Amino acid sequence: MIADINSLSLKELKDLQSQIAKAITSFEDRKRKQALAEIEEIARSKGFSLAELTGSSATRKRAPAVAKYANPADTSETWSGRGRKPRWFASALAGGKRPEDLAI
């Protein structure tokens, strides 16, 4: 097999490398899913769900933040107070308004 690899071109070697990386990832994913299924089956046989035993839920998603401030010039532009300040909010503050003045 070493002789076969040595006779390959650079492109063929890179293609082979890519295929091997995909095969490794696929193998690891299959093993992970298999282990998870076995653990879930054990939990189910004991009368629990895996989420109950671990105290977490894989399906739990974070709700979007509620808007707290609105642009007085265009009320469709809102901001939750998280992350970077929008330009309209920063310019309103620079113009002398307080955050409470822009609150919804």
C-alpha positions as CSV (number, residue, x, y, z in Angstrom):
1,M,0.0,0.0,0.0
2,I,2.9,2.4,0.7
3,A,4.1,2.0,-2.9
4,D,0.6,2.9,-4.1
5,I,0.5,6.1,-2.0
6,N,3.9,7.1,-3.2
7,S,2.8,6.9,-6.8
8,L,-0.2,9.2,-6.4
9,S,-0.1,12.8,-7.5
10,L,-0.5,15.7,-5.0
11,K,-4.1,16.3,-6.0
12,E,-4.9,12.6,-5.5
13,L,-3.2,12.6,-2.1
14,K,-5.2,15.7,-1.1
15,D,-8.4,14.0,-2.3
16,L,-7.5,10.9,-0.3
17,Q,-6.8,13.0,2.8
18,S,-10.2,14.7,2.5
19,Q,-11.9,11.4,2.1
20,I,-10.1,10.0,5.2
21,A,-11.1,13.1,7.3
22,K,-14.7,12.7,6.3
23,A,-14.6,9.0,7.1
24,I,-13.1,9.6,10.5
25,T,-15.8,12.3,11.3
26,S,-18.5,10.0,10.1
27,F,-17.2,7.1,12.2
28,E,-17.0,9.3,15.3
29,D,-20.6,10.6,14.8
30,R,-21.9,7.0,14.4
31,K,-20.2,5.9,17.5
32,R,-21.4,8.9,19.5
33,K,-25.0,8.3,18.3
34,Q,-24.8,4.6,19.1
35,A,-23.5,5.4,22.7
36,L,-26.2,8.0,23.2
37,A,-28.9,5.5,22.1
38,E,-27.6,2.9,24.5
39,I,-27.5,5.3,27.4
40,E,-31.1,6.5,26.5
41,E,-32.3,2.9,26.5
42,I,-30.8,2.2,29.9
43,A,-32.4,5.4,31.3
44,R,-35.7,4.4,29.7
45,S,-35.5,0.9,31.2
46,K,-35.2,2.5,34.6
47,G,-38.2,4.8,34.0
48,F,-36.4,8.0,33.2
49,S,-35.5,10.1,30.3
50,L,-31.8,11.1,29.7
51,A,-32.7,14.7,30.1
52,E,-34.2,14.0,33.5
53,L,-31.1,12.3,34.7
54,T,-28.7,14.9,33.3
55,G,-30.8,17.9,34.3
56,S,-30.6,19.3,30.8
57,S,-32.7,19.4,27.7
58,A,-31.1,19.2,24.3
59,T,-34.3,20.7,22.7
60,R,-34.3,23.8,25.0
61,K,-33.8,27.0,23.0
62,R,-33.2,30.5,24.3
63,A,-36.1,32.8,23.6
64,P,-35.4,36.0,21.7
65,A,-34.8,39.1,23.8
66,V,-37.8,41.4,24.3
67,A,-37.4,44.9,22.8
68,K,-37.0,47.5,25.5
69,Y,-36.3,50.6,23.4
70,A,-37.7,52.0,20.2
71,N,-36.5,54.7,17.8
72,P,-38.9,57.7,18.2
73,A,-38.5,58.6,14.5
74,D,-39.2,55.0,13.3
75,T,-40.9,52.8,15.9
76,S,-40.2,49.7,13.8
77,E,-36.6,50.0,14.9
78,T,-36.2,48.5,18.3
79,W,-33.4,47.3,20.6
80,S,-33.4,44.9,23.5
81,G,-30.6,46.5,25.4
82,R,-28.3,43.6,24.6
83,G,-25.3,43.8,22.4
84,R,-24.0,46.8,20.5
85,K,-26.1,50.0,20.7
86,P,-27.8,50.9,17.5
87,R,-26.9,54.2,15.8
88,W,-30.2,55.8,16.5
89,F,-29.9,54.9,20.2
90,A,-26.4,56.4,20.5
91,S,-27.3,59.5,18.6
92,A,-30.4,60.1,20.7
93,L,-28.2,59.8,23.9
94,A,-25.7,62.2,22.4
95,G,-28.6,64.5,21.6
96,G,-29.5,64.7,25.3
97,K,-32.1,62.0,25.7
98,R,-32.1,59.5,28.4
99,P,-32.6,55.8,27.9
100,E,-35.9,56.0,29.8
101,D,-37.1,58.5,27.2
102,L,-36.6,55.8,24.5
103,A,-38.2,53.0,26.5
104,I,-41.2,51.2,25.1
